[in-house]
Amino acid sequence: MEISFTAILSLVSAIFVFGLGFFVFFKDRKSKINRIFGLMSLVVSVWLFGTFEMLTAETDAAAIFWDRFIYAGVVFVPALMYHFSLVFSKIKSQKNLLIVSYILSVVFLFLSRTDYFVSGLFRYSWGVHTQARLFHHIFLAVFFFFLFLTLKNFYRFYTNKSLSGAEKTQAKYVFLAFFILITIGSTAYAPAYSIGIYPFSFGSGLVFSIILAYAIVRHRLMDIKVVLRRSTVYLASVLTVFLPAVGILYLAESYYPDLLIVVSLSVLILGVSVFPPIRGYFYRLANKYFFSSLYDSREVIAGISDKLRSTLDINEVYNVIGQTVTNAFHSKSFGVLGYAPKSNEYQVLFNQGFDIGQETRFPGNRELQEKFVNQSKSLVVEELKAVFGLRCRDTLDLLMKFKVAVLTPLNIKDETLGLLVLGPKETGDMYNDEDLSTLEVIGSQAAIAIKNAQLYEETRKFSQTLQQEVDRQTAELKKANIELRKLDQAKSDFISIASHQLRTPLSAIKGFLSMVVEGSYGAVNADVKDKLEKTYESNERLSRLVDDLLDLSHMEGGKMEFHFAKVDFGAMVASVAEELALQAAKKKLKLEFANPSQQLFVLADEEKLRQVVMNLIDNAIKYTEKGGVEISLGKTDGHVEFSVKDTGLGMTPEELANLFKKFVRGANAPRYHTEGSGVGLYVAKLLIEAHKGEVWAESEGEGRGSTFFVKMPEYKG
């Protein structure tokens, strides 16, 4: 049986409509608009595929069967198109009418199975169609009513003055695609009323698919650009290899049948060999002329991460970011702005392609700062016009003047370092959602790299300044000059390597001070030694503060790691008490610990639990001027209870209520220990709670001492 052109046209249209719906649906199955579009494409493709089968049917019974098959999909077309128009146009006031449309669709589904809907056949020059009956007339009225509402919704949305340029462009293509599908496609009903017109209606699905595919590719419609563009490139590559291969095999079979096997193997080997370079060629062609970029976001992010980790040179960091961004997105221009929060100004740190003349500073905008920059969201300049309008007119005019397309924040937690600034793409293509998501990840990585490079540069300059000061002062100490130079070199090497890390430099300072005090670098007089010892004590206080602050940061950030194991609580407390005995003796305090006769075990991270015990006993000694500190350990109700009682300052009920809060100290504490930060007890509370225990304090009042308690589950394993 010869297949007519109209039948082939309906089949091709069905494939295109179904393929487009498939791509949209599986791009984001959780998206409501994607699901509706997928279902709508399915029922339209049922119409087109059923038409192909009906046109190629060899019997009247088969033709009638396939026409009823068509109506099984067609009866849902008005409801699904109307539903899509409501979601796309963001209309929420027509829910009742939408429900009615679906109810009528179900009713017509059952009616279409009867002869009261269609019966008999009408054959004409280009095909065949069943004849409309009573209920078909009613259905057609409902069909055109809801499709009129569909087009009306699209048109009203398109003429909405609050739309951004991107949304308006998308709405234009959606309206055009649906208008063609509805107006031209509806002529397919003419043969049902014995009107034998040429069935150009079957091509409406193909035109509909092409228009929407173009809007998806070029204008971010429903954000499935990546799926289509990769598939298009791959399909073009396959066809380029496949079609010539088929031609060669056809010629071989026709003229040289004896060589068919040899030719087939040769074609196969050749096809496999040329496919990769052909695919690469189409990728480059698509990048340059149509799709703007076919990057793999994971590869881009991994690549820039590796490169940024390998350098602390700020200019190299800017170059790496700029090359990555322009290679991936084919941006015409790229820049980095630094942010000064006090003056709310941005300063140009790096510029590649923007024509800014002599301007290097630009004012910030508080509203954009709060709603986008502080939230680490990329700003698409074209879309900001409709959102902010006159409220940010000066800023928008400035961005438009310099042809800025996208701004991506450079944030580290609550600190804004600046912005990545991108110009338009070389092809004029818009930045899609994948681009913006990738840029936000790049922005977070770039912010860390820039901050590290800036800190390194500051440290390097500080090191140079410090070097000069050390050289000036050590000039008077000729005998110690060589040793001091070694120490200074060690210091310089340390600072440059450690960068902004805190613990390591403090440990190194502690070690060097200890060596100088002990005379490892030569004798020092009593006055200098006294100053060095005070410096040593200050370093120790700073080290403890850094430890507390870093622990606090890890705990609150959920990054603290615990290594739980069986711990002898009594042995640990005895060890800490022994370590702090000398400190108590210096203040002439009595430090007592009665180790219980039985071993008491807990499941804990020994290092962190020891830190809490050390903190509580150390505090008791610091804030007690006379008397003593009594340490107890016992067992109660399946728990191990540790307590530290002192005869020191004591506390009021108000102080006790706030004692374990962050950065809170007792009212009289600064008189006895000025360097405290109010962090240690807060960290201790977090650590104990992480061990499923509790910590608290009791006091009978000011001047009557305090008792701190730690209670943890006993471990019997």
Stockholm file with secondary structure:
# STOCKHOLM 1.0

chainA/1-717         MEISFTAILSLVSAIFVFGLGFFVFFKDRKSKINRIFGLMSLVVSVWLFGTFEMLTAETDAAAIFWDRFIYAGVVFVPALMYHFSLVFSKIKSQKNLLIVSYILSVVFLFLSRTDYFVSGLFRYSWGVHTQARLFHHIFLAVFFFFLFLTLKNFYRFYTNKSLSGAEKTQAKYVFLAFFILITIGSTAYAPAYSIGIYPFSFGSGLVFSIILAYAIVRHRLMDIKVVLRRSTVYLASVLTVFLPAVGILYLAESYYPDLLIVVSLSVLILGVSVFPPIRGYFYRLANKYFFSSLYDSREVIAGISDKLRSTLDINEVYNVIGQTVTNAFHSKSFGVLGYAPKSNEYQVLFNQGFDIGQETRFPGNRELQEKFVNQSKSLVVEELKAVFGLRCRDTLDLLMKFKVAVLTPLNIKDETLGLLVLGPKETGDMYNDEDLSTLEVIGSQAAIAIKNAQLYEETRKFSQTLQQEVDRQTAELKKANIELRKLDQAKSDFISIASHQLRTPLSAIKGFLSMVVEGSYGAVNADVKDKLEKTYESNERLSRLVDDLLDLSHMEGGKMEFHFAKVDFGAMVASVAEELALQAAKKKLKLEFANPSQQLFVLADEEKLRQVVMNLIDNAIKYTEKGGVEISLGKTDGHVEFSVKDTGLGMTPEELANLFKKFVRGANAPRYHTEGSGVGLYVAKLLIEAHKGEVWAESEGEGRGSTFFVKMPEYKG
#=GR chainA/1-717 SS CCCCHHHHHHHHHHHHHHHHHHHHHHHCTTCHHHHHHHHHHHHHHHHHHHHHHHHTCSSHHHHHHHHHHHHHHHTTHHHHHHHHHHHHTTCCSCHHHHHHHHHHHHHHHHHTTSTTTEEEEEEETTEEEEEECHHHHHHHHHHHHHHHHHHHHHHHHHTCTTCCHHHHHHHHHHHHHHHHHHHHHGGGGGGGGTCCCCCGGGGHHHHHHHHHHHHHHHHCGGGCHHHHHHHHHHHHHHHHHHHHHHHHHHHHHHHCGGGHHHHHHHHHHHHHHHHHHHHHHHHHHHHHHTSSCCCCHHHHHHHHHHHHHTCCCHHHHHHHHHHHHHHHHCBSCEEEEEEETTTTEEEEEEEESCCCTTCCEEECCHHHIIIIITTTCCEEHHHHHHHHGGGGHHHHHHHHHTTCCEEEEEEETTEEEEEEEECCBTTCCCCCHHHHHHHHHHHHHHHHHHHHHHHHHHHHHHHHHHHHHHHHHHTTCGGGHHHHHHHHHHHHHHHHHHTTCSHHHHHHHHHHHHHHHTTTTSCCCHHHHHHHHHHHHHHHHHHHHHHHHHHHHHHHTTCCCCCCEEEEHHHHHHHHHHHHHHHHHHTTCEEEECCCSSCCEEEECHHHHHHHHHHHHHHHHHTCSSSEEEEEEEEETTEEEEEEEESSCCCCHHHHHHTTSTTCCCTTHHHHCTTCCSCHHHHHHHHHHHTTCEEEEEESSTTSCEEEEEEEEBCCC
#=GC SS_cons         CCCCHHHHHHHHHHHHHHHHHHHHHHHCTTCHHHHHHHHHHHHHHHHHHHHHHHHTCSSHHHHHHHHHHHHHHHTTHHHHHHHHHHHHTTCCSCHHHHHHHHHHHHHHHHHTTSTTTEEEEEEETTEEEEEECHHHHHHHHHHHHHHHHHHHHHHHHHTCTTCCHHHHHHHHHHHHHHHHHHHHHGGGGGGGGTCCCCCGGGGHHHHHHHHHHHHHHHHCGGGCHHHHHHHHHHHHHHHHHHHHHHHHHHHHHHHCGGGHHHHHHHHHHHHHHHHHHHHHHHHHHHHHHTSSCCCCHHHHHHHHHHHHHTCCCHHHHHHHHHHHHHHHHCBSCEEEEEEETTTTEEEEEEEESCCCTTCCEEECCHHHIIIIITTTCCEEHHHHHHHHGGGGHHHHHHHHHTTCCEEEEEEETTEEEEEEEECCBTTCCCCCHHHHHHHHHHHHHHHHHHHHHHHHHHHHHHHHHHHHHHHHHHTTCGGGHHHHHHHHHHHHHHHHHHTTCSHHHHHHHHHHHHHHHTTTTSCCCHHHHHHHHHHHHHHHHHHHHHHHHHHHHHHHTTCCCCCCEEEEHHHHHHHHHHHHHHHHHHTTCEEEECCCSSCCEEEECHHHHHHHHHHHHHHHHHTCSSSEEEEEEEEETTEEEEEEEESSCCCCHHHHHHTTSTTCCCTTHHHHCTTCCSCHHHHHHHHHHHTTCEEEEEESSTTSCEEEEEEEEBCCC
//
